Amino acid sequence: MPNIYFCRNCRKYTLEQRCPKCRRKTTDTEPHGFCETSLL
């Protein structure tokens, strides 16, 4: 399971440490609950 990051600015989940949309640094999130949320 890869690390999941969350961009608080865009409120999107991403696999990158920087949000590809707004380029802000993302925060680590818990892997559970990831399936319920669409990736980007």
Contacts in CASP RR format, 6 or more apart in sequence:
PFRMAT RR
TARGET T0000
AUTHOR 0000-0000-0000
METHOD contacts of the structure
MODEL  1
MPNIYFCRNCRKYTLEQRCPKCRRKTTDTEPHGFCETSLL
1 31 0 8 1.000
2 15 0 8 1.000
3 15 0 8 1.000
3 28 0 8 1.000
4 13 0 8 1.000
4 14 0 8 1.000
4 15 0 8 1.000
4 28 0 8 1.000
4 29 0 8 1.000
4 30 0 8 1.000
4 31 0 8 1.000
4 34 0 8 1.000
5 13 0 8 1.000
5 14 0 8 1.000
5 15 0 8 1.000
5 16 0 8 1.000
5 17 0 8 1.000
5 19 0 8 1.000
5 26 0 8 1.000
5 27 0 8 1.000
5 28 0 8 1.000
5 29 0 8 1.000
6 12 0 8 1.000
6 13 0 8 1.000
6 14 0 8 1.000
6 26 0 8 1.000
6 27 0 8 1.000
6 28 0 8 1.000
6 29 0 8 1.000
7 13 0 8 1.000
7 14 0 8 1.000
7 19 0 8 1.000
7 21 0 8 1.000
7 22 0 8 1.000
7 24 0 8 1.000
7 26 0 8 1.000
7 27 0 8 1.000
8 24 0 8 1.000
8 26 0 8 1.000
8 27 0 8 1.000
9 19 0 8 1.000
9 22 0 8 1.000
9 24 0 8 1.000
10 19 0 8 1.000
10 21 0 8 1.000
10 22 0 8 1.000
12 19 0 8 1.000
12 21 0 8 1.000
12 40 0 8 1.000
13 29 0 8 1.000
13 34 0 8 1.000
13 37 0 8 1.000
13 38 0 8 1.000
13 39 0 8 1.000
13 40 0 8 1.000
14 20 0 8 1.000
14 26 0 8 1.000
14 39 0 8 1.000
14 40 0 8 1.000
15 39 0 8 1.000
16 26 0 8 1.000
17 25 0 8 1.000
17 26 0 8 1.000
18 24 0 8 1.000
18 25 0 8 1.000
18 26 0 8 1.000
19 25 0 8 1.000
19 26 0 8 1.000
20 40 0 8 1.000
21 40 0 8 1.000
END
